[in-house]
């Protein structure tokens, strides 16, 4: 790789041993990716702050011990526990201690304690065309697709390295020529009422991810009034079942005002018509339980936005979760503070809804061991839970999830899907 004077200074230790270590990792990454040179980024989102193993903790504390300090605005992904209230979730004390050490290491480097997997729904929103280095799959696809910022799929450890140096390999989705569409998905005769339902978007995203792999999908036929949370759910589903880091929705996302613009001169490699049959098949794949048992309803993967929480509050108002079911919502601390200020937190408490902040319901031990069957409206959570948590899942809309939590058994409205 061709390195400039700044890169060489980092490599020689001129900016300290932590930045030197970071640049060594980034240069090796660039060589693996076939990059010719490095480039600047302006913002970083770190996913490596979740305690998953001793290696994660060792790496973070190694950098912190070397005096690491970020040189860019650097937000933090969901961490490993509810930092303010972890005891209420029955988390093992030793495990919590290591997770807290992990969090402290990143805070000591100057990272911002956002503790959310949806940084695009905080005040740290990148601009269109801005070069960034984000980790966390749903955040990456949202930043690239819905905002039009530019990031590759950065993962644990390379994310903080970018924050310490402000540099990444110049390759992949940082370059305009690599952001053009490749596969066309055309929605065919989908009932308009279904496309207004929140369950449609994660299901469609799940289908796109499995059908696309790591190519760039272009979508035709979405309603122009699709909400941000719908696009969030679509992207999260596609990034989980596939390796989608960017999609274009014609007439909706910023790099796809037209079909021609979305493909940018690229040939259409494949045309995929999507009918109700394909969507029903994808929806069925998201359930690994038959619905005869229900122990918990889990919402917030990615973290619930304020709008999603407000909608949930409307649905649960005057109702109460069945005593045999846990209903858990995860969100970020900023949304949680807004819920308390608006009195919505009390509405949730009265209904038996438990709110957890800062953490991830996939990677934190929030669930009682007795909980074996879950329900969710998240394609991401439904896709990962059987393997990561060894639990079975039923997928449904938000209304389905609340109805099931209140009734104590799985309830799903099939009318929109028939």
Secondary structure, DSSP 8 states (H G I E B T S, - for coil): -B--HHHHHHHTTTT-HHHHHHHHHHHHHHHHHT-SBEEE-SEEEE-TTS--SHHHHHHHHHHHHTT---SSEEEE--BSS-TTTGGGGT--HHHHHHHHHHHHHHHHTT-B----S-GGGSS----TT-B-EEBSHHHHHHIIIII--B---B-TTHHHHHHHHSEEES-GGGSGGGSS--EEEEE-S--HHHHTSHHHHHHHHHHHHHHHTTS-EEEE---TT--HHHHHHHHHHHHHHS----EEETTTSTT-SSHHHHHTT----EEEEE-HHHHHHHHHHT--S-SS---EEEEEEEEE-HHHHHHHHHHHTT----TT-EEEEEE-HHHHHHHHHHTHHHHHHHHTEEEEESB-TTTS--S-TT--EEEES-HHHHHHHHHHT--EEEE--HHHHHHHHHHTS-----GGG-
